[in-house]
Amino acid sequence: ATAPAGPDPVPGSGPGPGPVAVPSPPDLHAVPMVALNYSVRRRLGLYLNPRAAAAADWTALAEELGCEYLEIRRLEARPDPTAALLEDWQCRCPGGATVGRLLDLLRRLGRHDVLLDLADSVEEDCKKYLQRKQEQADQPLQVPAVDSSVPKTSELMGITTRDDPYGNGTEMFDAFICYCQKDLQFVQEMIRELEQTEFKLKLCVFDRDVLPGTCVWSISGELIERRCRRMVVVISDDYLESDECDFQTKFALSLSPGARLKRLIPVKCKTMKNEFPSILRFITICDYTNPCTKKWFWMRLAKSLMLP
């Protein structure tokens, strides 16, 4: 007679595969700041943007990150100084700007309320970031087609002079400047008036900020859509002859139909013989050629670029 069957084996006991390992939490000191998504940054701003004597605000965090007085004064003019501070930190210290370092500083400043509220969201963002990185690493190596015009991820990482070449930090701008080569002198004046004055704006000027050797169309789209909050279109008769300007303008309009997001700002820099571009007629402009309003020109343009 056969012996009666015993009870079913307990899962994970006896021969066979052991229990499934529980994944350990990610090392946040190895996760760059770019892993944090918009919602976490917005909620962090809700905590740190208000100036309060009872709790450390964004200015205390800025000091911990090594910002000097004038840098903090510049950030004060931004609609969301906390977000601007984090973006500046990513650009200045792409290797050291990590999620773990940020949490350490908040802990040092005594903002345990922020840590408690954002802990789950921060961990979720970091896990998603690491998962995307792992999926990219697991993809088989393929030789790109010779005629391929599709930009690779690495191509769109190191495209400006202050980008981290390893993709751990990308340079962000207040505005992309769409211009033709014959209007470069006016663009240089714009740099002096908007970047080197009390406005302290950060402009993306193709000839100055973009590294050579990559596809103009792909880079323009990446910068306009993902890296720049606004776009200034420098209008002149020469602008009308530029294929690059035409592409950049239409691309920006496609992102903001009807200019609902105030994304695109036309600037008339010279007296024109030809008609003003019809696709821009419905958007209010800044007219540099009008002597009656010229004294307000740079202030109006700066304030438009500083809007949230």
Salt bridges, closest charged atoms under 4 A:
ASP27 OD1 - HIS29 ND1 3.90
ASP57 OD2 - ARG51 NE 2.91
GLU64 OE1 - ARG108 NH1 2.81
GLU76 OE2 - ARG51 NH1 3.09
GLU76 OE1 - ARG73 NE 3.28
ASP88 OD2 - ARG74 NH2 2.52
ASP104 OD2 - HIS29 NE2 2.61
ASP104 OD1 - ARG107 NH1 3.09
ASP113 OD2 - ARG111 NH2 2.97
ASP117 OD2 - ARG43 NH2 3.48
GLU123 OE2 - LYS127 NZ 3.22
GLU124 OE2 - LYS128 NZ 3.30
ASP163 OD2 - ARG227 NH2 3.04
GLU171 OE2 - LYS202 NZ 3.39
ASP174 OD1 - ARG78 NH2 2.85
ASP174 OD1 - ARG229 NH2 3.38
ASP183 OD1 - LYS270 NZ 2.85
GLU195 OE1 - ARG208 NH1 2.79
ASP209 OD1 - ARG208 NE 3.04
GLU222 OE1 - ARG226 NE 3.55
GLU222 OE2 - ARG227 NE 3.60
ASP238 OD1 - LYS182 NZ 3.96
ASP238 OD2 - LYS270 NZ 3.73
ASP246 OD2 - LYS250 NZ 3.30
GLU275 OE1 - ARG281 NH2 2.76
